[in-house]
Amino acid sequence: MKKIFSADTPIEAHLFKNWLATQGIAATVSGDDIALNDSMVWVDDNISHTQIRELITAFLGLPNQAPQTGEHWPCPNCGEVMEAQFVACWRCGICS
């Protein structure tokens, strides 16, 4: 088994686990004591790192790629101009 996701809350961990099930991937959650906020999602070792990254990106609704190096981008929500290495606005958290 390999750990693929550390959640902020047990609820988030179980939501991710259930979402993985809809994608045909069995997963388990450990550390789901609500007082600890230390929940982790685990999957079988046969899932590639690329597939894991794609799944987490899809679950969180993140963009698949960051903007090209050197390109600043305006946040579509608040207008703050971000440097190219950032994929989320520091001010409001919206992704590019």
BAMARFI-692680 format. One record per residue (C-alpha): residue in three letters; x, y, z. Coordinates in steps of 0.001 Angstrom, whole numbers, plus 500000, padded with zeros to 6 digits. Each point is the difference from the previous one (the first is absolute). Layout:
N
AlaXYZ/...
***
This chain:
96
Met500000500000500000/Lys501111503557499391/Lys498783503223501522/Ile498703502317497296/Phe498072502695501843/Ser500150501709503387/Ala496669501635500731/Asp499270502970502211/Thr497042498157501555/Pro498695496427500166/Ile496994501129497967/Glu502244501149497147/Ala501921496711500133/His496803497955499764/Leu498648502198497206/Phe503211499366498036/Lys499848496269500759/Asn496397499836498777/Trp500853502053496910/Leu502851497580499234/Ala497480497144500195/Thr497966501695497245/Gln503209499921497925/Gly500378496258500629/Ile502804500314502544/Ala499803498383503416/Ala501452502085502821/Thr500135500026503781/Val500079502827502529/Ser502176500003503088/Gly500113502458502866/Asp496384501020499717/Asp499687501128503609/Ile498285503378499679/Ala502036501428502891/Leu503323499339498263/Asn499352501428496518/Asp502619497587498696/Ser498088497920497449/Met501835498268497182/Val498749498193496904/Trp501848496879498862/Val499839497998496741/Asp501668496889498601/Asp503625500280498894/Asn499119499196496369/Ile498609503498499299/Ser502565502234498293/His501087503394501292/Thr498674501574496798/Gln496569498458500528/Ile499997501089503654/Arg500871503587499032/Glu497231500046497372/Leu497463498646502498/Ile500884502514502720/Thr499981502832497448/Ala496561498960498769/Phe498604499572503521/Leu501223503392501172/Gly499008501725496758/Leu503539501260499397/Pro501385500853496576/Asn502078497230498406/Gln502839502338499133/Ala501450503155501437/Pro500351502987497688/Gln503134500074497839/Thr503167501183501717/Gly500314503751499925/Glu496312500717499397/His498250502014502679/Trp496263499403500185/Pro497112501987501452/Cys497689498265502438/Pro496615499622498287/Asn498260500636503336/Cys501762502972501626/Gly502380501257497294/Glu503190499575502047/Val502959499375497667/Met501838496759500825/Glu503489498939499032/Ala500214497030497635/Gln501029497394502586/Phe496742500395501931/Val496875498045499012/Ala497699501549502610/Cys499411503575501017/Trp501617500877503320/Arg497225502505500728/Cys496821497998499333/Gly501168496428499267/Ile498470499724496518/Cys502020497851497565/Ser501240501245496662/
***
